[in-house]
Amino acid sequence: MSGRKKVSSEIENELFFKSKRRCCICYCIENDLREKQGQIAHLDKNKNNNNIDNLAFLCLQHHDKYDTRTSQSKNYTKAEVKIYRALLLGGTKQERKYGRLPSIFTKHN
């Protein structure tokens, strides 16, 4: 058994509420606003750092890709995911306030 510190239910619930269980990478790169099955990613890769600023909700595919080390291709960086997370959280906050996403995320005809 590992010595991993469990994310508290309070922090977990805050992250789920703020992200609305949307993957921040899907949201920003793929413009995918659907709820996802996912996991909590530790952005600094330290599984014991459960500070909310170090956590992001990622879909299973993107969490796997974020945590995997490759020799040829470049995976998502911590700074990149933090920006995506900030954009997602800003968007979901406006959606809760106004009942819709900010105009930069909506399609214009």
N, CA, C and O atoms as CSV, one atom per row, in Angstrom:
chain,resi,resn,atom,element,x,y,z
A,1,MET,N,N,0.840,-1.187,0.000
A,1,MET,CA,C,0.000,0.000,0.000
A,1,MET,C,C,0.881,1.245,0.000
A,1,MET,O,O,1.852,1.315,0.754
A,2,SER,N,N,0.561,2.201,-0.816
A,2,SER,CA,C,1.367,3.413,-0.935
A,2,SER,C,C,1.022,4.397,0.175
A,2,SER,O,O,0.001,4.269,0.850
A,3,GLY,N,N,1.900,5.382,0.347
A,3,GLY,CA,C,1.681,6.409,1.346
A,3,GLY,C,C,0.948,7.613,0.789
A,3,GLY,O,O,1.035,8.708,1.345
A,4,ARG,N,N,0.230,7.420,-0.299
A,4,ARG,CA,C,-0.495,8.521,-0.938
A,4,ARG,C,C,-1.541,9.090,0.001
A,4,ARG,O,O,-2.309,8.353,0.620
A,5,LYS,N,N,-1.560,10.416,0.098
A,5,LYS,CA,C,-2.537,11.119,0.925
A,5,LYS,C,C,-3.797,11.322,0.093
A,5,LYS,O,O,-3.729,11.849,-1.017
A,6,LYS,N,N,-4.935,10.911,0.617
A,6,LYS,CA,C,-6.207,11.028,-0.108
A,6,LYS,C,C,-6.658,12.480,-0.163
A,6,LYS,O,O,-6.520,13.222,0.809
A,7,VAL,N,N,-7.200,12.879,-1.315
A,7,VAL,CA,C,-7.792,14.206,-1.462
A,7,VAL,C,C,-9.033,14.258,-0.575
A,7,VAL,O,O,-9.874,13.361,-0.635
A,8,SER,N,N,-9.152,15.288,0.237
A,8,SER,CA,C,-10.306,15.381,1.135
A,8,SER,C,C,-11.591,15.513,0.329
A,8,SER,O,O,-11.584,16.008,-0.798
A,9,SER,N,N,-12.681,15.068,0.914
A,9,SER,CA,C,-13.968,15.142,0.216
A,9,SER,C,C,-14.368,16.602,-0.030
A,9,SER,O,O,-15.037,16.895,-1.021
A,10,GLU,N,N,-13.968,17.519,0.858
A,10,GLU,CA,C,-14.294,18.934,0.671
A,10,GLU,C,C,-13.607,19.486,-0.585
A,10,GLU,O,O,-14.233,20.169,-1.395
A,11,ILE,N,N,-12.322,19.184,-0.735
A,11,ILE,CA,C,-11.575,19.661,-1.904
A,11,ILE,C,C,-12.074,18.966,-3.165
A,11,ILE,O,O,-12.239,19.601,-4.206
A,12,GLU,N,N,-12.312,17.673,-3.067
A,12,GLU,CA,C,-12.825,16.912,-4.208
A,12,GLU,C,C,-14.161,17.495,-4.684
A,12,GLU,O,O,-14.357,17.718,-5.878
A,13,ASN,N,N,-15.062,17.736,-3.752
A,13,ASN,CA,C,-16.376,18.292,-4.103
A,13,ASN,C,C,-16.262,19.692,-4.690
A,13,ASN,O,O,-16.986,20.027,-5.627
A,14,GLU,N,N,-15.356,20.520,-4.150
A,14,GLU,CA,C,-15.153,21.867,-4.691
A,14,GLU,C,C,-14.654,21.793,-6.135
A,14,GLU,O,O,-15.114,22.542,-6.996
A,15,LEU,N,N,-13.712,20.886,-6.392
A,15,LEU,CA,C,-13.175,20.726,-7.747
A,15,LEU,C,C,-14.257,20.225,-8.702
A,15,LEU,O,O,-14.378,20.730,-9.818
A,16,PHE,N,N,-15.041,19.239,-8.276
A,16,PHE,CA,C,-16.124,18.723,-9.126
A,16,PHE,C,C,-17.152,19.807,-9.420
A,16,PHE,O,O,-17.627,19.917,-10.551
A,17,PHE,N,N,-17.506,20.621,-8.405
A,17,PHE,CA,C,-18.491,21.680,-8.600
A,17,PHE,C,C,-17.965,22.742,-9.556
A,17,PHE,O,O,-18.655,23.141,-10.494
A,18,LYS,N,N,-16.740,23.197,-9.311
A,18,LYS,CA,C,-16.191,24.272,-10.140
A,18,LYS,C,C,-15.985,23.835,-11.591
A,18,LYS,O,O,-16.233,24.610,-12.515
A,19,SER,N,N,-15.539,22.608,-11.789
A,19,SER,CA,C,-15.274,22.126,-13.157
A,19,SER,C,C,-16.523,21.577,-13.829
A,19,SER,O,O,-16.559,21.406,-15.048
A,20,LYS,N,N,-17.549,21.302,-13.024
A,20,LYS,CA,C,-18.768,20.664,-13.525
A,20,LYS,C,C,-18.432,19.333,-14.213
A,20,LYS,O,O,-19.108,18.910,-15.151
A,21,ARG,N,N,-17.371,18.691,-13.717
A,21,ARG,CA,C,-16.882,17.408,-14.259
A,21,ARG,C,C,-16.587,17.506,-15.754
A,21,ARG,O,O,-16.839,16.580,-16.525
A,22,ARG,N,N,-16.053,18.639,-16.126
A,22,ARG,CA,C,-15.598,18.851,-17.502
A,22,ARG,C,C,-14.082,18.839,-17.493
A,22,ARG,O,O,-13.453,19.441,-16.623
A,23,CYS,N,N,-13.504,18.162,-18.448
A,23,CYS,CA,C,-12.052,18.112,-18.602
A,23,CYS,C,C,-11.591,19.448,-19.187
A,23,CYS,O,O,-12.096,19.886,-20.221
A,24,CYS,N,N,-10.635,20.087,-18.523
A,24,CYS,CA,C,-10.192,21.409,-18.999
A,24,CYS,C,C,-9.448,21.321,-20.326
A,24,CYS,O,O,-9.446,22.293,-21.082
A,25,ILE,N,N,-8.814,20.190,-20.635
A,25,ILE,CA,C,-8.137,20.037,-21.922
A,25,ILE,C,C,-9.166,19.854,-23.029
A,25,ILE,O,O,-9.057,20.478,-24.085
A,26,CYS,N,N,-10.159,19.007,-22.801
A,26,CYS,CA,C,-11.250,18.847,-23.781
A,26,CYS,C,C,-11.931,20.189,-24.040
A,26,CYS,O,O,-12.231,20.539,-25.182
A,27,TYR,N,N,-12.167,20.924,-22.971
A,27,TYR,CA,C,-12.872,22.201,-23.043
A,27,TYR,C,C,-12.126,23.206,-23.915
A,27,TYR,O,O,-12.730,23.870,-24.759
A,28,CYS,N,N,-10.825,23.317,-23.713
A,28,CYS,CA,C,-10.063,24.361,-24.408
A,28,CYS,C,C,-9.534,23.938,-25.770
A,28,CYS,O,O,-9.515,24.749,-26.696
A,29,ILE,N,N,-9.114,22.712,-25.912
A,29,ILE,CA,C,-8.522,22.291,-27.182
A,29,ILE,C,C,-9.576,21.782,-28.155
A,29,ILE,O,O,-9.509,22.066,-29.351
A,30,GLU,N,N,-10.546,21.033,-27.647
A,30,GLU,CA,C,-11.526,20.381,-28.511
A,30,GLU,C,C,-12.898,21.058,-28.484
A,30,GLU,O,O,-13.816,20.631,-29.184
A,31,ASN,N,N,-13.036,22.124,-27.667
A,31,ASN,CA,C,-14.309,22.812,-27.510
A,31,ASN,C,C,-15.425,21.836,-27.124
A,31,ASN,O,O,-16.572,21.967,-27.553
A,32,ASP,N,N,-15.050,20.859,-26.304
A,32,ASP,CA,C,-15.970,19.809,-25.855
A,32,ASP,C,C,-16.469,20.184,-24.466
A,32,ASP,O,O,-15.701,20.206,-23.504
A,33,LEU,N,N,-17.745,20.475,-24.370
A,33,LEU,CA,C,-18.327,20.950,-23.119
A,33,LEU,C,C,-19.091,19.870,-22.356
A,33,LEU,O,O,-19.769,20.160,-21.371
A,34,ARG,N,N,-18.978,18.622,-22.819
A,34,ARG,CA,C,-19.738,17.552,-22.178
A,34,ARG,C,C,-19.123,17.128,-20.843
A,34,ARG,O,O,-17.913,17.220,-20.638
A,35,GLU,N,N,-19.982,16.668,-19.951
A,35,GLU,CA,C,-19.536,16.065,-18.707
A,35,GLU,C,C,-18.738,14.818,-19.054
A,35,GLU,O,O,-19.075,14.102,-19.998
A,36,LYS,N,N,-17.675,14.556,-18.287
A,36,LYS,CA,C,-16.789,13.427,-18.586
A,36,LYS,C,C,-16.608,12.526,-17.377
A,36,LYS,O,O,-16.745,12.956,-16.232
A,37,GLN,N,N,-16.295,11.260,-17.659
A,37,GLN,CA,C,-15.757,10.396,-16.622
A,37,GLN,C,C,-14.300,10.785,-16.510
A,37,GLN,O,O,-13.610,10.891,-17.524
A,38,GLY,N,N,-13.827,10.995,-15.319
A,38,GLY,CA,C,-12.458,11.458,-15.205
A,38,GLY,C,C,-11.855,11.207,-13.850
A,38,GLY,O,O,-12.399,10.482,-13.017
A,39,GLN,N,N,-10.711,11.832,-13.659
A,39,GLN,CA,C,-9.937,11.683,-12.434
A,39,GLN,C,C,-9.355,13.028,-12.052
A,39,GLN,O,O,-9.320,13.963,-12.852
A,40,ILE,N,N,-8.904,13.104,-10.823
A,40,ILE,CA,C,-8.238,14.310,-10.348
A,40,ILE,C,C,-6.751,14.158,-10.641
A,40,ILE,O,O,-6.110,13.207,-10.192
A,41,ALA,N,N,-6.218,15.102,-11.395
A,41,ALA,CA,C,-4.791,15.102,-11.729
A,41,ALA,C,C,-4.046,16.024,-10.779
A,41,ALA,O,O,-4.515,17.116,-10.459
A,42,HIS,N,N,-2.883,15.573,-10.331
A,42,HIS,CA,C,-1.967,16.398,-9.534
A,42,HIS,C,C,-1.005,17.055,-10.518
A,42,HIS,O,O,-0.162,16.378,-11.108
A,43,LEU,N,N,-1.124,18.351,-10.695
A,43,LEU,CA,C,-0.383,19.045,-11.747
A,43,LEU,C,C,1.125,19.015,-11.534
A,43,LEU,O,O,1.887,18.987,-12.501
A,44,ASP,N,N,1.563,19.020,-10.278
A,44,ASP,CA,C,2.999,18.963,-10.025
A,44,ASP,C,C,3.508,17.521,-9.934
A,44,ASP,O,O,4.683,17.287,-9.651
A,45,LYS,N,N,2.609,16.554,-10.179
A,45,LYS,CA,C,2.904,15.107,-10.165
A,45,LYS,C,C,3.236,14.588,-8.759
A,45,LYS,O,O,3.656,13.441,-8.606
A,46,ASN,N,N,3.049,15.426,-7.741
A,46,ASN,CA,C,3.248,15.015,-6.352
A,46,ASN,C,C,1.884,14.579,-5.814
A,46,ASN,O,O,1.029,15.413,-5.515
A,47,LYS,N,N,1.694,13.290,-5.697
A,47,LYS,CA,C,0.391,12.735,-5.308
A,47,LYS,C,C,-0.019,13.089,-3.883
A,47,LYS,O,O,-1.157,12.834,-3.489
A,48,ASN,N,N,0.892,13.674,-3.106
A,48,ASN,CA,C,0.555,14.082,-1.744
A,48,ASN,C,C,0.245,15.573,-1.636
A,48,ASN,O,O,-0.143,16.045,-0.567
A,49,ASN,N,N,0.409,16.317,-2.724
A,49,ASN,CA,C,0.096,17.747,-2.726
A,49,ASN,C,C,-1.355,17.921,-3.171
A,49,ASN,O,O,-1.649,18.036,-4.361
A,50,ASN,N,N,-2.246,17.936,-2.194
A,50,ASN,CA,C,-3.677,18.005,-2.476
A,50,ASN,C,C,-4.239,19.418,-2.359
A,50,ASN,O,O,-5.436,19.595,-2.135
A,51,ASN,N,N,-3.392,20.410,-2.508
A,51,ASN,CA,C,-3.836,21.796,-2.536
A,51,ASN,C,C,-4.702,21.983,-3.779
A,51,ASN,O,O,-4.337,21.524,-4.861
A,52,ILE,N,N,-5.828,22.644,-3.637
A,52,ILE,CA,C,-6.760,22.813,-4.762
A,52,ILE,C,C,-6.089,23.450,-5.976
A,52,ILE,O,O,-6.471,23.160,-7.110
A,53,ASP,N,N,-5.099,24.310,-5.759
A,53,ASP,CA,C,-4.391,24.955,-6.874
A,53,ASP,C,C,-3.514,23.979,-7.649
A,53,ASP,O,O,-3.066,24.290,-8.753
A,54,ASN,N,N,-3.270,22.813,-7.083
A,54,ASN,CA,C,-2.446,21.799,-7.735
A,54,ASN,C,C,-3.286,20.723,-8.424
A,54,ASN,O,O,-2.734,19.782,-8.993
A,55,LEU,N,N,-4.602,20.852,-8.380
A,55,LEU,CA,C,-5.479,19.804,-8.889
A,55,LEU,C,C,-6.290,20.276,-10.088
A,55,LEU,O,O,-6.642,21.450,-10.201
A,56,ALA,N,N,-6.578,19.333,-10.980
A,56,ALA,CA,C,-7.443,19.611,-12.130
A,56,ALA,C,C,-8.240,18.357,-12.437
A,56,ALA,O,O,-7.737,17.242,-12.299
A,57,PHE,N,N,-9.484,18.540,-12.854
A,57,PHE,CA,C,-10.298,17.410,-13.295
A,57,PHE,C,C,-9.987,17.163,-14.767
A,57,PHE,O,O,-10.185,18.042,-15.605
A,58,LEU,N,N,-9.500,15.961,-15.078
A,58,LEU,CA,C,-9.194,15.579,-16.456
A,58,LEU,C,C,-9.940,14.310,-16.816
A,58,LEU,O,O,-10.131,13.433,-15.974
A,59,CYS,N,N,-10.360,14.214,-18.068
A,59,CYS,CA,C,-10.975,12.972,-18.537
A,59,CYS,C,C,-9.910,11.868,-18.483
A,59,CYS,O,O,-8.718,12.152,-18.366
A,60,LEU,N,N,-10.344,10.633,-18.568
A,60,LEU,CA,C,-9.412,9.507,-18.445
A,60,LEU,C,C,-8.318,9.555,-19.506
A,60,LEU,O,O,-7.150,9.304,-19.207
A,61,GLN,N,N,-8.688,9.873,-20.735
A,61,GLN,CA,C,-7.717,9.914,-21.832
A,61,GLN,C,C,-6.661,11.002,-21.603
A,61,GLN,O,O,-5.466,10.752,-21.760
A,62,HIS,N,N,-7.102,12.196,-21.234
A,62,HIS,CA,C,-6.147,13.287,-21.041
A,62,HIS,C,C,-5.338,13.125,-19.759
A,62,HIS,O,O,-4.178,13.536,-19.712
A,63,HIS,N,N,-5.918,12.539,-18.727
A,63,HIS,CA,C,-5.147,12.293,-17.506
A,63,HIS,C,C,-4.027,11.303,-17.793
A,63,HIS,O,O,-2.894,11.487,-17.350
A,64,ASP,N,N,-4.351,10.263,-18.532
A,64,ASP,CA,C,-3.333,9.277,-18.908
A,64,ASP,C,C,-2.230,9.941,-19.732
A,64,ASP,O,O,-1.045,9.711,-19.492
A,65,LYS,N,N,-2.621,10.752,-20.688
A,65,LYS,CA,C,-1.650,11.429,-21.540
A,65,LYS,C,C,-0.803,12.421,-20.735
A,65,LYS,O,O,0.402,12.530,-20.963
A,66,TYR,N,N,-1.422,13.141,-19.798
A,66,TYR,CA,C,-0.697,14.112,-18.969
A,66,TYR,C,C,0.353,13.419,-18.109
A,66,TYR,O,O,1.460,13.930,-17.948
A,67,ASP,N,N,0.014,12.268,-17.563
A,67,ASP,CA,C,0.918,11.563,-16.651
A,67,ASP,C,C,1.968,10.703,-17.350
A,67,ASP,O,O,2.937,10.283,-16.717
A,68,THR,N,N,1.795,10.434,-18.637
A,68,THR,CA,C,2.709,9.555,-19.360
A,68,THR,C,C,3.927,10.328,-19.841
A,68,THR,O,O,3.822,11.461,-20.310
A,69,ARG,N,N,5.077,9.693,-19.715
A,69,ARG,CA,C,6.314,10.283,-20.247
A,69,ARG,C,C,6.646,9.589,-21.550
A,69,ARG,O,O,6.654,8.360,-21.633
A,70,THR,N,N,6.920,10.389,-22.567
A,70,THR,CA,C,7.282,9.832,-23.867
A,70,THR,C,C,8.644,10.379,-24.273
A,70,THR,O,O,9.080,11.428,-23.797
A,71,SER,N,N,9.297,9.656,-25.152
A,71,SER,CA,C,10.623,10.106,-25.588
A,71,SER,C,C,10.555,10.939,-26.858
A,71,SER,O,O,11.474,11.713,-27.126
A,72,GLN,N,N,9.509,10.808,-27.637
A,72,GLN,CA,C,9.435,11.498,-28.921
A,72,GLN,C,C,8.457,12.667,-28.938
A,72,GLN,O,O,8.805,13.757,-29.391
A,73,SER,N,N,7.253,12.453,-28.455
A,73,SER,CA,C,6.247,13.518,-28.527
A,73,SER,C,C,6.193,14.281,-27.209
A,73,SER,O,O,6.576,13.773,-26.155
A,74,LYS,N,N,5.716,15.492,-27.299
A,74,LYS,CA,C,5.581,16.356,-26.118
A,74,LYS,C,C,4.160,16.253,-25.580
A,74,LYS,O,O,3.189,16.442,-26.313
A,75,ASN,N,N,4.054,15.957,-24.316
A,75,ASN,CA,C,2.752,15.911,-23.667
A,75,ASN,C,C,2.392,17.294,-23.152
A,75,ASN,O,O,3.172,18.238,-23.284
A,76,TYR,N,N,1.222,17.408,-22.572
A,76,TYR,CA,C,0.775,18.671,-22.009
A,76,TYR,C,C,1.673,19.053,-20.840
A,76,TYR,O,O,2.077,18.197,-20.053
A,77,THR,N,N,1.982,20.332,-20.729
A,77,THR,CA,C,2.816,20.818,-19.635
A,77,THR,C,C,1.940,21.280,-18.476
A,77,THR,O,O,0.745,21.528,-18.638
A,78,LYS,N,N,2.555,21.390,-17.316
A,78,LYS,CA,C,1.854,21.871,-16.135
A,78,LYS,C,C,1.298,23.275,-16.382
A,78,LYS,O,O,0.140,23.549,-16.066
A,79,ALA,N,N,2.118,24.161,-16.942
A,79,ALA,CA,C,1.680,25.541,-17.199
A,79,ALA,C,C,0.509,25.576,-18.167
A,79,ALA,O,O,-0.438,26.341,-17.987
A,80,GLU,N,N,0.581,24.746,-19.186
A,80,GLU,CA,C,-0.485,24.678,-20.197
A,80,GLU,C,C,-1.803,24.234,-19.555
A,80,GLU,O,O,-2.844,24.848,-19.788
A,81,VAL,N,N,-1.760,23.179,-18.754
A,81,VAL,CA,C,-2.985,22.666,-18.124
A,81,VAL,C,C,-3.532,23.678,-17.118
A,81,VAL,O,O,-4.748,23.803,-16.970
A,82,LYS,N,N,-2.655,24.395,-16.431
A,82,LYS,CA,C,-3.131,25.427,-15.504
A,82,LYS,C,C,-3.899,26.528,-16.246
A,82,LYS,O,O,-4.906,27.027,-15.743
A,83,ILE,N,N,-3.434,26.901,-17.421
A,83,ILE,CA,C,-4.150,27.906,-18.217
A,83,ILE,C,C,-5.503,27.354,-18.664
A,83,ILE,O,O,-6.517,28.046,-18.576
A,84,TYR,N,N,-5.517,26.108,-19.142
A,84,TYR,CA,C,-6.781,25.485,-19.559
A,84,TYR,C,C,-7.748,25.408,-18.391
A,84,TYR,O,O,-8.944,25.656,-18.545
A,85,ARG,N,N,-7.219,25.058,-17.208
A,85,ARG,CA,C,-8.068,24.968,-16.011
A,85,ARG,C,C,-8.652,26.342,-15.680
A,85,ARG,O,O,-9.838,26.443,-15.368
A,86,ALA,N,N,-7.844,27.392,-15.743
A,86,ALA,CA,C,-8.325,28.745,-15.447
A,86,ALA,C,C,-9.416,29.160,-16.429
A,86,ALA,O,O,-10.414,29.760,-16.031
A,87,LEU,N,N,-9.230,28.845,-17.698
A,87,LEU,CA,C,-10.251,29.175,-18.703
A,87,LEU,C,C,-11.537,28.396,-18.446
A,87,LEU,O,O,-12.630,28.955,-18.543
A,88,LEU,N,N,-11.414,27.118,-18.122
A,88,LEU,CA,C,-12.601,26.309,-17.811
A,88,LEU,C,C,-13.322,26.866,-16.590
A,88,LEU,O,O,-14.538,27.059,-16.624
A,89,LEU,N,N,-12.595,27.123,-15.527
A,89,LEU,CA,C,-13.239,27.590,-14.299
A,89,LEU,C,C,-13.860,28.964,-14.495
A,89,LEU,O,O,-14.918,29.244,-13.933
A,90,GLY,N,N,-13.229,29.820,-15.275
A,90,GLY,CA,C,-13.825,31.122,-15.593
A,90,GLY,C,C,-15.085,30.961,-16.411
A,90,GLY,O,O,-16.063,31.674,-16.187
A,91,GLY,N,N,-15.078,30.039,-17.353
A,91,GLY,CA,C,-16.246,29.788,-18.195
A,91,GLY,C,C,-17.403,29.203,-17.415
A,91,GLY,O,O,-18.543,29.630,-17.595
A,92,THR,N,N,-17.137,28.230,-16.547
A,92,THR,CA,C,-18.224,27.618,-15.786
A,92,THR,C,C,-18.785,28.591,-14.761
A,92,THR,O,O,-19.970,28.530,-14.434
A,93,LYS,N,N,-17.944,29.492,-14.248
A,93,LYS,CA,C,-18.434,30.511,-13.306
A,93,LYS,C,C,-19.407,31.440,-14.022
A,93,LYS,O,O,-20.465,31.762,-13.479
A,94,GLN,N,N,-19.065,31.875,-15.230
A,94,GLN,CA,C,-19.976,32.738,-15.995
A,94,GLN,C,C,-21.235,31.989,-16.389
A,94,GLN,O,O,-22.329,32.554,-16.406
A,95,GLU,N,N,-21.071,30.704,-16.707
A,95,GLU,CA,C,-22.242,29.908,-17.076
A,95,GLU,C,C,-23.215,29.814,-15.908
A,95,GLU,O,O,-24.426,29.919,-16.104
A,96,ARG,N,N,-22.700,29.617,-14.693
A,96,ARG,CA,C,-23.570,29.562,-13.518
A,96,ARG,C,C,-24.252,30.910,-13.290
A,96,ARG,O,O,-25.416,30.958,-12.895
A,97,LYS,N,N,-23.533,32.002,-13.537
A,97,LYS,CA,C,-24.080,33.331,-13.287
A,97,LYS,C,C,-25.098,33.741,-14.347
A,97,LYS,O,O,-26.157,34.275,-14.018
A,98,TYR,N,N,-24.778,33.491,-15.620
A,98,TYR,CA,C,-25.610,33.988,-16.709
A,98,TYR,C,C,-26.415,32.907,-17.420
A,98,TYR,O,O,-27.229,33.214,-18.290
A,99,GLY,N,N,-26.197,31.641,-17.057
A,99,GLY,CA,C,-26.945,30.562,-17.680
A,99,GLY,C,C,-26.428,30.170,-19.054
A,99,GLY,O,O,-27.086,29.426,-19.781
A,100,ARG,N,N,-25.251,30.669,-19.410
A,100,ARG,CA,C,-24.649,30.315,-20.704
A,100,ARG,C,C,-23.141,30.502,-20.607
A,100,ARG,O,O,-22.629,31.137,-19.685
A,101,LEU,N,N,-22.456,29.936,-21.576
A,101,LEU,CA,C,-21.006,30.080,-21.629
A,101,LEU,C,C,-20.623,31.445,-22.177
A,101,LEU,O,O,-21.413,32.080,-22.876
A,102,PRO,N,N,-19.398,31.908,-21.860
A,102,PRO,CA,C,-18.941,33.166,-22.459
A,102,PRO,C,C,-18.945,33.073,-23.970
A,102,PRO,O,O,-18.797,31.986,-24.529
A,103,SER,N,N,-19.112,34.193,-24.629
A,103,SER,CA,C,-19.249,34.200,-26.090
A,103,SER,C,C,-18.030,33.644,-26.813
A,103,SER,O,O,-18.168,33.170,-27.941
A,104,ILE,N,N,-16.848,33.680,-26.218
A,104,ILE,CA,C,-15.672,33.141,-26.919
A,104,ILE,C,C,-15.756,31.641,-27.097
A,104,ILE,O,O,-15.032,31.081,-27.920
A,105,PHE,N,N,-16.625,30.970,-26.342
A,105,PHE,CA,C,-16.762,29.529,-26.456
A,105,PHE,C,C,-18.011,29.091,-27.197
A,105,PHE,O,O,-18.273,27.894,-27.306
A,106,THR,N,N,-18.771,30.020,-27.698
A,106,THR,CA,C,-19.973,29.643,-28.432
A,106,THR,C,C,-19.726,29.825,-29.919
A,106,THR,O,O,-18.907,30.645,-30.333
A,107,LYS,N,N,-20.438,29.059,-30.701
A,107,LYS,CA,C,-20.308,29.132,-32.162
A,107,LYS,C,C,-21.116,30.302,-32.688
A,107,LYS,O,O,-22.247,30.540,-32.263
A,108,HIS,N,N,-20.522,31.021,-33.614
A,108,HIS,CA,C,-21.220,32.137,-34.261
A,108,HIS,C,C,-21.555,31.739,-35.688
A,108,HIS,O,O,-20.709,31.192,-36.396
A,109,ASN,N,N,-22.754,32.002,-36.106
A,109,ASN,CA,C,-23.159,31.677,-37.482
A,109,ASN,C,C,-22.985,32.845,-38.390
A,109,ASN,O,O,-23.277,32.748,-39.582
